[in-house]
Amino acid sequence: MNILVVNGSPKGELSNTLHITQAFLEGLTAGSHDHQITTFTVKDKHIEFCTGCFHCWSHKDGKCIFKDDMVEYTELYKAADLIIFNTPVYYFGMPARLKNLLDRTLPFHLPEIVDRKEGGQRHDYRWDVGNKKIVLIATCGFYSYENNTEPLVKLFDICFGNACEKIICPEGTLFSLKVFEKETAPYLASARKAGAELAHDGRISDSTRQELIQRTFGVEDYLVLANNNWVKTDENTTEEEKKRLTVRQRIHQMPALFTGIPFTEVPTVIEMTFPALSYTCQMQMDASRRQVTEDASEFLPYHLRMVMDADRFISISAVRVNQKKGGNAYDPRKLAEFALRLQKMGARKEIKG
Ligand SMILES: Cc1cc2nc3c(=O)[nH]c(=O)nc-3n(C[C@H](O)[C@H](O)[C@H](O)COP(=O)(O)O)c2cc1C
């Protein structure tokens, strides 16, 4: 199969969505070498904006006035059996450069307006497109589809109809960081399965589609992660203050990763201290609450105290998936499980990290 991946993320290789696309491709191509995959990274291409001149419709050759990277795209599109659009949701649709690429496919179509049997009108393809299959793989930052992803989905439905399969992943922001690998693994496994089903049956099964609308995190935890993700600085912010803000933000995210750890009625307490920043806080977890406090008057006797170097903490908590250099991420869940064990034993421990 000739597969074209159109990577429409302005982040290129750093795209969150690309992790899902890669898993889908793994499933699709597993056990067969009979596939050729070409990636067309839109952000790296020179594609002029459509000017609406209709040269392609008013000249017999049906060509665009611009001789840019759309020439390459046109050939790749014609040759492909399967086209995968990898895109983030931007303003409920797609990023402008990807939309422009679609606009520039006007020469793929004939000028005559014909009625669609399902309602509305269309412009037929200029050439025989054969049995091309289209897959839309998108991630978005919100945790739900409602009043969010519908315009993108509708656009692909109108453009490609039944030929289009869709994988739309909420909470997509999590897929690039190693610290979330445990939570994102089931979704990636479902994406792999979807790829295998498409290769085998020509469609994604209803049960796999169902898996692919599941969230990675519960809403409450996701909001803790997402809303603590912003370190706001300006030109007056010192390096030390920036570090302090980053450390704070990462620690406030940590309890969201402790879902499923069987904390007891007695609080389990992890104290984190960063001597160079003069910053100390506590995570206090019990059966009904997981909270971070920086107010020393609320501190409880700790079970696990971490004396940390800020630079190291910042770097290990931001390790990206597939990162080769310095790729050893820490696992906050292990710290919490260890602290819980200490609490149950009535013990306490200090670790320098
Ligand atoms: C300009 C901009 C607009 C965005 N608009 C939306 C949106 O409308 N809905 C949403 O849920 N997320 C939105 N997001 C978040 C992205 O969809 C999300 O971070 C996605 O995972 C990025 O994917 P990528 O890394 O593959 O580019 C927006 C992000 C940016 C930068």
The ligand as an ORCA input file, in Angstrom:
! r2SCAN-3c Opt
* xyz 0 1
  C      -3.582     28.328     18.014
  C      -4.126     27.147     18.766
  C      -5.476     26.890     18.732
  C      -5.992     25.787     19.416
  N      -7.335     25.560     19.372
  C      -7.858     24.508     20.040
  C      -9.265     24.262     19.999
  O     -10.034     24.942     19.351
  N      -9.729     23.216     20.733
  C      -8.904     22.398     21.468
  O      -9.411     21.480     22.131
  N      -7.560     22.583     21.476
  C      -7.021     23.616     20.777
  N      -5.646     23.805     20.778
  C      -4.751     22.805     21.438
  C      -4.169     21.802     20.425
  O      -5.180     21.221     19.622
  C      -3.437     20.664     21.167
  O      -2.375     21.193     21.925
  C      -2.930     19.598     20.222
  O      -2.631     18.423     20.947
  C      -1.660     20.019     19.476
  O      -1.326     18.996     18.582
  P       0.068     18.904     17.813
  O       1.132     18.842     18.868
  O      -0.031     17.654     17.018
  O       0.211     20.126     16.961
  C      -5.121     24.917     20.121
  C      -3.744     25.183     20.133
  C      -3.250     26.289     19.472
  C      -1.760     26.566     19.498
*
